[in-house]
Amino acid sequence: MGQQQLLLLILGVIIVGISIGVGVTQFMGNHEQANRDAVTAKLIGIAADAYHYKLRPSAMGGGSQSYIGYAIPGKLTKDDNGLYTIGTVSTGTVQLMGTSALNTAWIATCTVDDTGTTVVSYSGW
């Protein structure tokens, strides 16, 4: 092999290596964002369930205009994206927390009020 061919081969290997590194970085960034979005979507789904509980009369297993007594249904407490728990509960609000399965320091908090409006905040992401 000539000097020029060897140089082109080395340059090609370097370019492929850089491309792989950039691809892995892009994938991990998208993977983290997808996890955050999935945890958020799950929290909003659980918030809707909590709001329906609040609206349901106690004779039908509801809270009769109160979040007190609400428990996350067993099948909604954990999935591939995270673990979901209840924080503070009062008559007019309930706080739900989702901890990421990728990194337990990543926590999303969803607060549901009297009207069913949700506010989501993030810690560690």
C-alpha positions as CSV (number, residue, x, y, z in Angstrom):
1,M,0.0,0.0,0.0
2,G,1.2,3.5,-0.8
3,Q,1.6,6.3,1.6
4,Q,-1.5,8.1,0.2
5,Q,-3.7,5.0,0.5
6,L,-2.6,4.4,4.1
7,L,-3.3,8.0,5.0
8,L,-6.8,7.7,3.5
9,L,-7.5,4.5,5.4
10,I,-6.5,6.1,8.7
11,L,-8.6,9.2,7.9
12,G,-11.6,7.0,7.1
13,V,-11.3,5.1,10.4
14,I,-11.1,8.4,12.3
15,I,-14.2,9.8,10.5
16,V,-16.2,6.5,11.2
17,G,-15.1,6.7,14.9
18,I,-16.2,10.3,15.3
19,S,-19.6,9.5,13.5
20,I,-20.2,6.6,15.9
21,G,-19.5,8.8,18.9
22,V,-21.8,11.5,17.7
23,G,-24.5,9.0,17.0
24,V,-24.3,7.5,20.5
25,T,-24.5,11.0,22.1
26,Q,-27.5,11.8,20.0
27,F,-29.2,8.6,20.9
28,M,-28.7,9.0,24.6
29,G,-30.0,12.6,24.5
30,N,-33.2,11.4,22.7
31,H,-33.5,8.4,25.1
32,E,-33.5,10.7,28.1
33,Q,-36.0,13.0,26.6
34,A,-38.3,10.1,25.6
35,N,-38.1,8.8,29.2
36,R,-39.0,12.3,30.6
37,D,-42.0,12.5,28.1
38,A,-43.2,9.0,29.0
39,V,-43.0,9.7,32.8
40,T,-44.9,13.0,32.2
41,A,-47.6,11.3,30.1
42,K,-48.1,8.6,32.8
43,L,-48.4,11.2,35.6
44,I,-51.0,13.1,33.6
45,G,-52.9,9.8,33.1
46,I,-52.8,9.1,36.8
47,A,-53.9,12.7,37.5
48,A,-56.9,12.1,35.4
49,D,-57.7,9.0,37.4
50,A,-57.3,11.0,40.6
51,Y,-59.7,13.7,39.3
52,H,-62.3,11.1,38.4
53,Y,-62.0,9.7,41.9
54,K,-62.6,13.1,43.3
55,L,-65.7,13.6,41.2
56,R,-67.2,10.2,41.9
57,P,-69.7,9.9,44.8
58,S,-68.5,7.9,47.8
59,A,-71.3,5.4,47.2
60,M,-69.6,4.5,43.9
61,G,-66.1,4.3,45.4
62,G,-65.1,7.9,44.9
63,G,-64.0,10.8,47.1
64,S,-67.2,12.9,47.0
65,Q,-65.4,16.1,46.0
66,S,-62.1,15.3,47.8
67,Y,-58.8,13.7,46.9
68,I,-58.4,12.3,50.4
69,G,-58.4,8.5,50.2
70,Y,-57.2,8.3,46.6
71,A,-54.7,5.5,45.9
72,I,-52.9,4.9,42.6
73,P,-54.3,1.7,41.1
74,G,-51.7,-1.1,41.4
75,K,-51.2,-1.5,37.6
76,L,-50.3,2.2,37.3
77,T,-47.6,2.3,40.1
78,K,-44.7,1.1,37.9
79,D,-43.8,0.7,34.3
80,D,-40.6,0.5,32.2
81,N,-40.1,4.2,32.4
82,G,-40.5,4.8,36.2
83,L,-42.1,4.4,39.6
84,Y,-45.2,6.5,40.5
85,T,-46.2,7.5,44.0
86,I,-48.5,9.9,45.9
87,G,-47.1,12.9,47.7
88,T,-49.3,15.3,49.7
89,V,-53.0,14.9,49.5
90,S,-55.7,17.4,50.6
91,T,-59.3,17.9,49.8
92,G,-58.5,20.2,46.9
93,T,-55.1,19.0,45.6
94,V,-53.1,15.9,45.2
95,Q,-49.4,15.6,44.4
96,L,-48.1,12.7,42.3
97,M,-44.4,11.9,41.8
98,G,-42.8,9.9,39.0
99,T,-39.2,8.7,39.5
100,S,-37.3,7.8,36.3
101,A,-36.2,4.2,35.8
102,L,-33.0,5.5,34.1
103,N,-31.8,7.7,37.0
104,T,-33.5,7.8,40.4
105,A,-32.4,11.4,40.8
106,W,-34.8,12.4,38.0
107,I,-38.2,13.2,39.6
108,A,-41.3,14.7,38.0
109,T,-44.0,16.1,40.2
110,C,-47.5,16.6,39.0
111,T,-50.0,18.6,41.1
112,V,-53.7,18.3,40.3
113,D,-56.1,21.0,41.7
114,D,-59.9,21.2,42.2
115,T,-60.6,21.8,38.6
116,G,-58.5,18.9,37.3
117,T,-55.7,21.3,36.1
118,T,-52.3,19.7,36.2
119,V,-48.9,21.4,36.8
120,V,-45.8,19.4,36.2
121,S,-42.4,20.3,37.5
122,Y,-39.0,18.5,37.1
123,S,-36.1,17.9,39.5
124,G,-32.8,16.7,38.4
125,W,-33.5,16.4,34.7
